[in-house]
Amino acid sequence: MADNLVLKSGMWHVRFDLPADVRPYFGNRKILSQSLKTGSRTEAMRLRHPILSDWKNQVVNARRTKAEAGDRWKEQLFEDAARHHAQADTVLLSAAKGMFIPSNRPKPTVDSVRKGLKKLETDLYDFYRDVLKVEAEYSIPNLFDDISSTMANDDIPITQRLLKFSEFQQRILVYTAKKENYLSDTERSEAEEIAASPATYTPKSPITKSMLDQWHKQLEHQVKSEKTRDSHLSRVQRLSDYLTSESKPLTFDSVHDFLESVSEARKTRQQYLWSGRDFWQWACKYHKGFRGQFANAVSPFDGHSLPKVGAAAGESYVPFTKEEVEALHAKALAKEDIPLANLIAFGAFTGCRLEEMGRLKPEDTILEKEKPVGFRITEAKTAAGVREIPIHLDLLPLYEHLTKQAPLNDGFLFPGGKNKYGNRLDGLSKRFGRLKSSSFSELHTFHSIRKTMVTELHQRGVTLEILPYLVGHESKAFTLDIYSSGPSFKQKKVAIGKLKFSFTGIYSA
């Protein structure tokens, strides 16, 4: 039956074997079959295609629906079962204490008993009718017979009878979950365990791996930096792992507890909330299962209070003093780490970010009468970072030397490697970290040299009309940002010339 055709009573039928995992979506049928109403095999071969295509699409949709729903049925069943067991325990305790009959019940009379019997008869009729309906609708085997035989057996003690009725309720929960979520036989067995003993189930995070993969793919069209995309993914994955390990739902309180477990630092918490908020917005918009689960929920990543004072408020990088930068340069020379010494001097005289220097090539040089007078930053963290920087006269000998040495460094001014994000100077950055570690805090990093350069220029009279254009920041002035193309190269050269550093030693590699 490779062609999915079967001949029955002179008529061709198209037949399709349903995969086991989607059979619950088709009423647990193993085979789909439909008459093509023709005795011609040639005609049947043609007619089968749209039908088979439709069935295969239904299988794909069933699997997609199942994947999007994830373990939500388990969590719902867990909540329903836990609530049922709590109520059943209360009733059992009352029965054991002889409190099953309310103490404030009025004194019985012949008339009240007669009315009660009449009402009981009506209620029992309605109850049995409802049991039959539920049994038929949810395909619950023997529910009516088991309930009626239990009610009719006066030899069963009250507590045992209550336990039996609790089991009936559990059975209803299981088969309701089975029908509404198209559970397989294996999943139904799992549902029976949850219904019987909710404590054995550990709720899992609603943030699944497939969702994270889809979100990460969408980020490729929204966030340019691969490192930023991976950081987003890592933060939300860590939250998901936390929710699973702590058996917590995705709520404001659980996000708060998670942030408490991650860090006290304001900046770190802000980053986690930023990533979580982006994921939440995407999932509520594009993931059908997640949207259905949290359709009316407020984002659990909004409204959190973050530290505003003290160390936890988050301190920015601290600039080195001019003398400290000079001392670090001398220390690098003393350790015979010439590339690191060169990097420190270059950073001090230009204010470049680490990876901006790492990407510099001789062809980025700006020439005037065949002599280097500046260089272009063509790749930067932001659009404002793309800029032209004049070369300080004291830096010129080093710049010319590095340009000549570029063929030894794969065409770059500085030697380096390449990590997964394209950053070349990780090795030099780590060496700088070790160089300064014994004398400075964690708030002193290589980026602090950039702050030193800005501080020196500001204190020497360079204004905000020029400073942002030297270091690649947007200016804070609306008119300049919108209407000005920035200061001239000559103006920037005059500003750079105000820097004064005394770096001893030979600029060489």
Order of alpha helices (4+ residues) and beta strands (2+ residues): beta-beta-beta-alpha-alpha-alpha-alpha-alpha-alpha-alpha-alpha-alpha-alpha-alpha-alpha-alpha-alpha-beta-beta-beta-alpha-alpha-alpha-alpha-alpha-alpha
